[in-house]
Amino acid sequence: MIAPGLGMAVLAIWLGLLLGRDGFWLARERDDRDLPPSLQRWPDVTAVVPARDEADVIARSIGSLIAQDYPGRFRILLVDDSSSDGTGAIVCSLGSEKVEVLTGQPLPHGWTGKLWALHQGIAHAGPAPVWLWLTDADIAHAPDTLRTLVARGEAKGQERALSLVSLMARLRCDTLAERMLVPAFVFFFQMLYPFGRVNRPGGLGAAAGGCMLVRRTVLEQAGGIGAIRGALIDDCTLGALLKRQGPVWLGLTDRSVSIRPYRDFASVAAMISRSAYAQLRYSPWLLAATLAGMMLVYAAPPLLTLFGQGLARWAGLAAWLAMALSFQPMLRFYCRSPLWGAALPVIAAFYAGCTLLSAWQQSRGRGGMWKGRAQAGAGS
């Protein structure tokens, strides 16, 4: 019979995910664990913040950078990317000597907006900083964030100096849409890029774009931001680029938090669909395979549980339980009810729909839409 074989196959997949992929679901890689000792000398750091129409969040995010208790020399460059809402003026009104506002130049062909802004900021920073702190305009940081990042990047006893230290910022999880979908966003990210594998020499290269501390000389050796100028998923592309130059470290954090709200399901869908099809390299074949895989992995267990018989039903139930179990550490990290684990098939269906939406938007020339710009395929 097909159904029992299907049930056993799905159960085997979930057991493999639980026992393999470097324990991605355990969420063990966190910036408050295995903290390195303080440094005697603190290297120069420059933060580069790309911003486009961020008037509602920019004062808090830049204010958190100004408040850093970093013992070394630290400056902040905000690159105002053609904002129409006074973003740059708000930052100037903060009146900090640490902050400089750059007016971004027009976006050239072949670049995404964020990477072009970063390129300009890094060029303006010059050769002085040892580290470049690339952080988004909608991220607020605890005062000790930079000190902790640099201490990890400069830690003694490492086989090789780190080229990148990145934190997955804690996303907002207040509205119904956020409570349902945000923990799963990080869960799926970790499934694709297991942090343990990223942090292991010779493993995957990845990063989280909200908070990336990059060694300037390593970035130059890799060809600079221009080497990934058209990348829509710029953080993981940069992480892979820098991993070829040296080890990287990626972990979860409570020190850096996203302050951009996703008030409804439509806003979350827009966030997901902006880059989902790019993750599949704009391939309809990979899209079809991904959707089929999601049906098998997430939809089959509850369907077998509800409509199967005998061995098929029990295997489907066991797979569903394994799925719910794998989601628990992330739900605890976000202080959400463990019952959301049973809803993971429904949540996955939403993400599958967003992936289809992403492909449809790309077909209409609106892929990667952000603040009025369609950026998908910018490098083509």
N, C-alpha and C positions, 0 to 999 in steps of 0.2 A: 504493500500500500504506500501511496505517495505521502499521505499526511504524517504517519509516524516517522518516516525518514526525514521529512521537513522539520518536524518538531525536534528530532535529535540533532539535526544540522544547526538549527537556531540555538539550541542549548549549548552546543559545542562552541559556537561563535562567542556567546556571552561568557562561557567559562574561559575561553582563550583571552578575551578582553580583560577579565578579572585577574587572571594569572600572568598575563603577558603585558606587552606595551609599557614596560617599566613602571607598572603600578600607577598609571596616569591618574586614575580615579581617586587615589588616596590623598591627593593634594598636599603632599609632604614638603614640597619645595616652597619655603616661605622666608621672607627677609628677616623675620625675628628669630630664626633658628640658626645655630652655628655662626653667631655674629663674630666677625674678626675684631681683634683689639684695635684700640685707637692708634692713630699715627703720630709720630713725632714731628713730621713735616707734612703739611697739607699742600698738594699741588694746585695750581691755578685752574679754575673752572669757569666756563662761560655757558650760560643757558641760552638756547635759541628756541624761541616760541613763535611758530607761524600762527597767524590769526586772520580770519576773514569774517567780518560781521559777528563779533563775539561780545557785543556790548553788555549782554545780560550776565555774563560769567567772568569777564576779563579782570575786573577789579579784584575779585576774590582769588583767582588763580595767580595773577601777578603778585598780589599781596602776600600769598603764601611763599612765593619765591623770595620776595624782599625779606621775609621774616626768617629765612634759613639761618641757623646758628653755626654756619660753616666757619671753621677757624682760619681757612686760607683765603686767598683773593678770589672773589666771586663777582661776576657781572652778569647782567641780563640783557639780552637783545630780543626785542619784540619786532617781528617783521609783519607790518600791516599790509595784508594782501588785498588791496583795492577794496577795503571796507567802505560801506556806505552808511554805517550807523554810528560813526564816531569812536570806534574801538581805539584807535591810536590816541585820540584826545583824552579819553578816559585814563589811559595808562600814563600819559604825561601829567595829568592832574594829581596822580599819586605822589608826585614830588620827591621821588627817590633818586639819589645820585647813582645808585647801582644800575638803574634802568636806562636803556637807550632805545628809542623807537625809530625803526627804519621804514621808510616808505618803499614798498615793493615795486619792482619794475613790471611792465606788462608781461603776461605769461607767454613764453615762446612756444612754438609748435614742438610737440614731442615730450613735453613735461606735464606732470600733474601739478596742480596748484600748490599742494603742501610741500612737495619736494623742491619746487622752484623757490619757494619762500625759505626753506631750510638751506638750500644752496647759497642764497644771497646772505643769509645770516652767518653761515659758517665762513664764507669768504671775508665778511666784514670783521669777524672775530680775529682773523689773522693767526700768526704762529704762536702767540703767547700761551693760550690755554693748553694744559696737558689733556684735559677732559672736556668734552662737549656734552652738555646735558640737553638732549632733545626732548622737549615735553610739550604736550598739547595745551591749547588755550582753555580747555574745559576741565583741567585737572588741578586740584588743590592738594598741596603737600604739607605733611606735618613738618615742624621746624627742624627735625633731625634727619630728614630724608636724604639730603645731599651728603651729609656727613657719613651716613650709613652706606650709601652707594659707593662713595669714594673709598671708604675703608675696605669694602669688599673687593673693589677693583684693584686696590694696591696691596691686598693681603699678602704677607710673607708666607713662604712654604708652598705656594702654588707651583706646579710643574712649569707652567708658562704664564706670563702676565695676561690677564684678561683683556680682551679687545672690546667687550661690551658687557654691561650689567643692565638688565632690564627688569622692570616690575610690571606685573599685570595689575593695573589700578583697580581698586574695588569700585564696581559700578553701582549706581543708584539702584535701590531695590525697595521702593516705597509703594508705587501704584500697583494696581492689579496686574497690568501688563508687565511691569518690571518684575514683580514677584514670581510670575509664571515663567517668564522667558529669560531673564538675565542670568540666573545661576546656570541654566542650560547653555547659554552662550559661552561661558567660561569652560564648562564641562566639555562641550564639543571642541573648543579650541585645544584643550589639553589632550583630547583623544587624537586629534590630528597631529599635534606637536607635544608629545609627552615631555614635561619639563625635565624629568630625570634623564631622558635621552638627549635633550638639548644641552644639558649641563655636563654631559659626559664627553671627554675628548673623542673626536671622531664621530660623534653623533649628529643629529639634526641641527640645523641652524634656524633659529627663530627669535623673535622678540615681540614685545607688546608696545605699540607705538605711543601710548600715553606717557611713558617714562623710560627713556633710553640714555644711559651714560656711555658715551663712545670715546675711545682713546683716539685723539685727533690724528696722530701719526699713522695709526693703523688704517683709519678711514682714508687718508691720503694715499697710502700704499695700495689700497683696494680700488682706487680710481675715483674716490669722492662720491658725493651724492649723485653726480652726473652719471655714474655707472648704472644707476637704477632709475633714471629720470622719468620713465614712463610707467613705473610700477604702481598699480592701484592698491595692492596689499603691500604697502611700502615697508611696514615693520618687519614682517617675516622675510621679505626679500633682502632687506638690509641685514637682518640677522644671519641669513644664509651666506651673504657676501662676506661678512666679517668673520664668520666661523671658519672660513677658508684661510683666514689670516692668523687665527688664534682662538683659544677657548672663549666661550660666552657663558653667562649665567642668567637664568630667567626664573622668577619666582612670584608667588602671590604676595600681596601686601595689604595692610590696613593703613599704611603711611600715606599712600597716594590714593585719592578718591576722585571719581568722576562727579562733577557737579552739573552735568547736562541731564535734564529730566527727559524721560520717555513717558509721556502722560497717557498714551493710549497704544493700542495694538498697531495702528497705522504707522506711528512714529518708530516703533521697534522694527516693523517690516521694512521701512525705508532704510534704516541703519543696516539691516542684514542684507537686503537686496543690492545695496550699493556695491558690494564686492563679492557676493557669492559666486556669480558666474565667472568672475576673474580667477577665483580659486580653482575653477575647473578649466582654466586656460581657454575659455570661450569655445569649448569643444562640445557640440551637440551629442557626440558619442559618450563623453565623460558625464555629461548631464544625464543621459538616459541610464548609464550604469550606476550613477550615484543615486538616482531616484529608485531604481530597482533594489539597490543595496539597502537603502533606508526602509523600503517596504519589508524586506526580508528581516532586517535586524530589529526594527522597532514595531512594525505593524503585525508581523506574524505571531509573536508571542501572545498578545491579548486575543487575537482572532482564533488561534488554536485553543486557548484557554476557554473561550466562550462557546466555540462552535465545534471543536474537535472531540474525539472520543478516545477513550483508553489511553494508550501510551502517548499519542499525539497531544492530548489535553494535558497530561501530567508534564510532558517535556515543555510544552508551551508555558505552563504555569511556572515551572522552575526557571525558564529563561526570563520570564517577566519579573520574578523575584530577584534574579541576579541583576537585571537591569535596574530595578529599584534600589538594590543594595549599592550598586556602583555610584549612584547619584547622591548617596547620603553624606559623604564628606563635604561635597560642595554645598549641599543644602545647609549643613551645620556652619560652614564658613560664612554663609549669607544669613544665618539665623532664620531659616525658613522651616516650615513644617516638614517632617519626614514623609508625610503623605503625598507630597509633590512627586516623590519617587515613582509612585504608581501611575502618575499622569505623564510620565516621560514619553510614551507613544504619541499622545496628543500633541505634546510640545514639539516632538520631532516632526509631526505632520505639518505644523505651522512653519517650521524651518524649511521643510521640503517645498512648501508653497512659495516661500520667499525666494528660494533658489530658482524656481520656475519664473517667478516675477522678474528676477534679475536677468534671466536669459531673454525674456520678452522685452524688457527695457533696453537691453543691448541691441536687439533687432530693430528697435525704433529709434536708435541713435541717442538714447538717453541713459546709457549705462554709466555707472559710477557717479550719478548726479549728487552734487554737493554744493550748496549755496549758489545755485544757478548755473553751475558748470557740469557738463557731461564729460567725464574724464576717462571712461573705460576705453582701453585701447589707445591711450594717448601716445604710447611709444611706437605705434605702428605707422 
